[in-house]
């Protein structure tokens, strides 16, 4: 009896434990609520209306308005250098002197030959006159008289050649004195005094005229019609800036080439600058801004707001419900960090200028407070688009770091 009771108790306990285990295993676990994607932290700016200059940006090379490489036209010893390297000279100023003794001797020789031939010519003319009279008297023949006439004409031709030789010798002597053909600044002296120079071979010095000065640059051929249209009505203003320099020089477009380069699709232009302060030098590279006009009341945004995708340029626009919308745009001229939006955006709309990599089209965004790091944000900013905040050192309408 006791044995049977013990067996029934064990069976009852085992059944209870089994039922408890089944109960535990059959109880469904409470599902965890999935976490949502946090809002993207961004910086925004408002699209505004501004008057923007229509500019063409180019890199130009400065060129002297006049440049002369001074060479000697005769050979000889350089006996005098009448300038210092790098100084300014006026047209006609003495630069070099060559040894003139050889050329003075050549003049004296030519003059002596001229004097001898003149005497021969005078005697030949007198003989012809005397024989002409003797022909009338029948003393000599006409052929004899004609011989003296020919001799007189020949010596006259010799005398003319002598005169030319004297002029040439004097011209050679004049080449011993070398003067500046233009006003400008002298470069490096290539040959010192005492050296023997060869005619038309040795470069002595280079003179560059800096005032005015030219800038040579190229623009795409698609911009040529607008440039030509502007030049037909008035002069086109150009501003030159040397990297690292504070001064900006203003000038005008003075020339455009008559041929488009087919290999590059560009056309060459030149601008002229007064260069009164002599900040521009030949050979320098300059950043040029060519002003074609003004675009008034244009919708502009900071240039960093514009992104480029497979379908072209776009911006992220913040909607009133604090979500981001991808908006395709057509951009226009760029000036001082802002870009004109020709199509796709209205004034007052907020665009993302920083944090685009975190933005998902249609996703929530959170506007970052100026100077903040994403912590301690105002509760009123959550879930809505914030207005523009003016930050010192940034353009009005920009919020961000």
C-alpha positions in Angstrom: 0.0 0.0 0.0 2.7 2.4 1.0 4.7 1.4 -2.1 1.8 2.3 -4.4 1.2 5.6 -2.7 4.9 6.5 -3.2 4.7 5.7 -6.8 1.6 7.8 -7.4 3.2 10.7 -5.6 6.2 10.6 -7.9 4.1 10.3 -11.0 2.0 13.4 -9.9 5.2 15.4 -9.2 6.7 14.5 -12.5 3.5 15.5 -14.3 3.5 18.8 -12.5 7.1 19.5 -13.4 6.4 18.6 -17.0 3.4 20.8 -17.1 5.4 23.7 -15.6 8.2 23.2 -18.2 5.7 23.1 -21.0 4.1 26.3 -19.6 7.5 28.0 -19.5 8.5 27.0 -23.0 5.1 27.8 -24.4 5.1 31.4 -23.1 5.9 33.8 -25.9 8.7 36.3 -25.2 7.8 40.0 -25.2 8.9 41.5 -28.6 11.4 44.3 -28.4 10.4 47.5 -30.1 12.8 48.2 -33.0 14.8 51.3 -32.7 14.2 54.0 -35.4 16.9 55.8 -37.4 17.9 59.0 -35.6 17.5 62.3 -37.4 20.4 63.4 -39.5 22.3 66.3 -37.9 22.7 69.0 -40.5 23.6 72.7 -41.0 21.3 74.8 -43.2 21.1 78.1 -45.0 18.3 80.0 -46.5 18.1 80.7 -50.3 18.2 84.5 -50.7 17.8 87.1 -53.4 21.0 89.0 -54.3 22.5 91.0 -57.2 25.3 88.8 -58.5 27.9 89.9 -61.0 28.2 87.6 -64.1 31.9 86.7 -64.2 34.2 84.5 -66.2 37.1 83.2 -64.2 40.4 82.5 -66.0 44.1 82.2 -65.3 46.2 84.6 -67.2 49.9 85.1 -67.9 51.2 88.6 -67.6 53.1 90.0 -70.6 55.0 93.2 -71.2 53.2 95.6 -73.5 56.6 96.0 -75.3 59.6 93.8 -75.1 63.0 94.3 -76.9 66.0 92.0 -76.9 69.0 94.3 -77.4 71.7 92.9 -79.7 74.6 94.6 -81.4 74.5 95.1 -85.1 78.2 95.1 -85.5 81.1 93.2 -84.0 83.6 94.7 -81.7 84.8 95.2 -78.1 82.3 96.4 -75.5 84.0 99.4 -73.9 81.2 100.9 -71.9 78.0 99.8 -70.0 76.0 102.9 -69.1 73.3 101.5 -66.8 72.6 99.3 -63.8 70.7 96.1 -64.0 67.0 96.5 -63.2 66.8 100.2 -63.6 64.2 102.1 -65.6 65.3 103.8 -68.8 63.8 106.2 -71.2 63.7 105.9 -75.0 67.0 107.1 -76.5 69.1 106.7 -73.3 72.6 105.4 -73.8 73.1 101.7 -73.0 76.4 100.5 -74.5 79.4 101.8 -76.3 81.6 99.7 -78.6 85.2 100.4 -79.6 84.8 102.8 -82.6 88.4 102.9 -83.9 88.0 100.3 -86.6 84.9 102.0 -87.9 86.5 105.5 -87.8 89.4 104.1 -89.9 86.8 102.7 -92.4 85.2 106.1 -92.8 88.6 107.8 -93.5 89.4 105.1 -96.1 86.0 105.5 -97.8 86.4 109.3 -97.8 89.8 109.0 -99.4 88.6 106.7 -102.1 85.8 109.2 -102.8 88.2 112.1 -103.1 90.4 110.1 -105.6 87.5 109.1 -107.8 86.2 112.7 -107.8 89.5 113.9 -109.3 89.5 111.1 -111.9 85.9 112.0 -112.8 86.7 115.7 -113.1 89.7 115.0 -115.4 87.6 112.6 -117.5 84.9 115.2 -118.1 87.5 117.8 -119.1 89.1 115.4 -121.5 85.8 114.7 -123.1 85.0 118.4 -123.5 88.4 119.0 -125.2 88.1 116.1 -127.5 84.6 117.1 -128.4 86.0 120.5 -129.7 88.8 118.7 -131.5 86.2 116.6 -133.3 84.6 119.7 -134.7 88.0 120.9 -136.0 88.6 117.4 -137.6 91.7 116.8 -135.5 90.4 113.6 -133.8 87.8 111.2 -134.6 84.4 110.9 -133.0 85.3 107.5 -131.6 88.2 108.9 -129.6 85.9 111.5 -128.1 83.3 108.9 -127.2 86.0 107.0 -125.3 86.6 109.9 -122.9 82.8 110.3 -122.5 82.6 106.7 -121.4 85.4 107.1 -119.0 83.8 110.2 -117.5 80.5 108.4 -116.9 82.3 105.4 -115.4 84.2 107.5 -112.9 80.9 109.3 -112.0 79.4 105.9 -111.2 82.5 105.1 -109.1 82.1 108.3 -107.2 78.4 107.5 -106.4 79.5 104.1 -105.0 82.1 105.9 -102.9 79.5 108.2 -101.5 77.4 105.1 -100.5 80.5 103.5 -98.9 81.1 106.6 -96.8 77.4 106.6 -95.7 77.7 102.9 -94.8 80.9 103.4 -92.8 79.3 106.3 -90.9 76.3 104.1 -90.2 78.6 101.3 -88.9 80.2 103.9 -86.6 76.8 105.0 -85.3 76.1 101.3 -84.3 79.0 101.6 -81.9 76.6 103.6 -79.7 73.6 101.5 -78.6 70.6 103.4 -77.1 67.3 102.2 -75.7 64.7 101.7 -78.4 61.8 102.0 -75.9 61.1 103.2 -72.4 61.0 100.4 -69.9 62.8 98.4 -67.3 66.2 96.7 -68.0 66.8 93.1 -67.1 70.0 91.1 -66.4 73.2 92.3 -68.1 74.3 89.4 -70.3 77.7 90.6 -71.3 80.2 92.6 -69.2 82.4 95.4 -70.4 85.6 94.3 -72.1 84.1 91.3 -74.0 84.0 91.1 -77.7 80.5 90.7 -79.1 79.4 89.4 -82.5 76.9 91.2 -84.8 73.3 90.0 -84.5 74.4 87.1 -82.3 75.1 88.2 -78.7 72.1 89.2 -76.5 73.2 92.2 -74.3 70.1 92.9 -72.3 66.3 92.7 -72.4 64.0 95.7 -71.9 60.3 95.2 -70.8 57.7 97.9 -70.7 55.5 97.3 -67.6 53.2 100.3 -67.8 50.8 99.4 -69.3 51.0 95.6 -69.1 49.0 92.8 -70.8 47.4 89.6 -69.5 47.0 86.7 -72.0 44.3 84.1 -71.2 41.8 81.8 -72.9 38.0 81.2 -72.5 35.8 78.5 -73.8 34.4 79.1 -77.2 30.8 78.9 -76.0 31.4 82.2 -74.0 32.7 84.0 -77.1 29.3 85.3 -78.4 28.6 87.0 -75.0 32.1 88.5 -74.9 31.7 89.8 -78.4 28.3 91.2 -77.6 29.7 93.0 -74.6 32.7 94.4 -76.5 30.5 95.8 -79.3 28.6 97.9 -76.7 31.3 98.9 -74.2 34.6 97.8 -72.7 34.6 94.7 -70.7 36.1 95.1 -67.2 38.7 92.7 -65.9 40.1 92.3 -62.4 43.5 90.7 -61.9 44.7 89.3 -58.6 48.1 87.8 -57.9 48.0 84.8 -55.4 49.4 86.0 -52.1 49.1 89.7 -53.0 46.5 92.1 -51.5 46.3 94.5 -54.4 43.8 93.9 -57.2 44.4 95.6 -60.5 41.5 96.7 -62.8 41.8 96.7 -66.6 39.8 96.1 -69.7 39.7 93.4 -72.4 41.7 94.8 -75.4 42.0 92.0 -77.8 40.5 88.6 -78.8 42.0 86.3 -81.4 40.5 85.7 -84.8 40.7 81.8 -84.5 39.3 79.3 -82.0 41.9 76.6 -81.1 40.3 73.4 -82.4 42.3 71.2 -80.1 41.2 72.9 -76.9 38.0 74.6 -78.0 39.2 77.9 -76.5 40.0 81.3 -77.9 42.8 83.6 -76.8 42.1 87.1 -75.3 44.2 89.8 -73.9 43.5 92.4 -71.2 45.3 95.6 -70.6 46.1 97.0 -67.1 47.6 100.5 -66.3 49.8 98.9 -63.6 50.6 102.2 -62.1 51.7 100.6 -58.8 53.8 98.1 -60.8 52.4 95.1 -58.9 52.1 93.0 -62.0 55.2 91.6 -63.7 55.8 89.8 -67.0 55.6 86.0 -66.5 53.4 86.1 -63.5 50.2 84.0 -63.3 47.1 86.0 -62.3 43.6 85.1 -61.4 41.3 87.0 -63.7 37.7 87.9 -63.3 36.0 89.2 -66.4 32.8 91.1 -65.7 30.1 90.5 -68.3 27.2 92.1 -66.4 24.9 91.9 -63.4 22.2 89.4 -62.6 19.7 91.3 -60.4 17.4 89.6 -57.7 18.9 86.2 -58.4 18.2 83.2 -56.0 21.5 82.2 -54.5 22.7 79.6 -52.0 26.1 78.9 -50.5 28.1 76.9 -53.1 28.7 74.0 -50.7 25.0 73.3 -50.7 25.2 72.0 -54.3 25.8 68.3 -54.9 26.3 66.4 -58.1 24.6 63.1 -58.9 23.8 60.9 -61.8 20.9 63.1 -62.9 22.9 66.3 -62.5 23.1 68.9 -59.7 20.8 68.9 -56.7 20.3 70.3 -53.2 18.7 68.9 -50.1 15.7 71.1 -49.2 14.3 71.0 -45.7 10.5 70.8 -45.6 8.3 72.2 -42.9 7.9 68.7 -41.3 11.7 68.5 -40.8 12.3 66.0 -43.6 14.8 66.3 -46.4 13.7 66.5 -50.0 16.2 66.0 -52.9 15.7 68.8 -55.4 17.2 68.9 -58.9 18.5 72.4 -59.8 20.1 74.3 -62.7 22.9 76.4 -61.4 24.3 79.7 -62.8 27.1 82.1 -62.1 29.3 81.7 -59.0 30.5 84.7 -57.0 32.2 85.0 -53.6 31.1 81.6 -52.2 27.5 81.7 -53.5 25.9 80.2 -56.6 23.0 81.4 -58.5 20.1 78.9 -58.9 18.5 79.4 -62.3 15.8 76.8 -61.8 14.5 74.5 -59.0 14.6 76.7 -55.9 12.7 79.6 -54.4 13.9 82.4 -52.1 13.5 81.5 -48.5 13.7 77.8 -48.8 16.2 76.1 -46.5 19.0 74.0 -48.0 21.5 71.7 -46.3 25.1 73.1 -46.5 26.8 70.6 -44.2 26.0 67.0 -43.3 24.7 65.9 -46.7 26.3 62.5 -46.3 24.0 61.7 -43.4 20.8 62.8 -45.1 18.3 60.3 -46.6 15.7 61.7 -49.0 12.5 61.8 -47.0 14.3 61.2 -43.8 14.1 63.3 -40.7 16.8 65.9 -40.0 17.8 68.0 -37.0 19.2 71.5 -37.4 22.6 71.9 -35.7 22.9 75.0 -33.5 25.7 77.4 -34.6 28.9 76.4 -32.8 27.3 73.3 -31.3 28.4 69.7 -31.5 25.0 68.0 -31.4 24.6 68.1 -27.6 22.5 70.4 -25.5 20.2 71.4 -28.4 17.1 73.4 -27.8 14.0 71.2 -27.4 12.0 73.6 -29.5 14.2 72.8 -32.5 13.3 69.1 -32.5 10.8 68.1 -35.2 10.7 71.4 -37.0 12.8 73.5 -39.3 14.7 76.3 -37.7 15.0 79.9 -39.0 18.2 81.4 -40.3 20.8 82.5 -37.8 23.4 85.1 -38.5 26.8 83.9 -37.4 29.8 86.2 -37.0 32.2 85.5 -39.8 29.5 83.8 -42.0 27.0 85.0 -44.5 23.5 85.9 -43.1 21.1 83.1 -43.3 23.6 80.3 -42.5 23.5 78.1 -39.4 26.3 75.8 -38.6 29.7 75.4 -37.1 
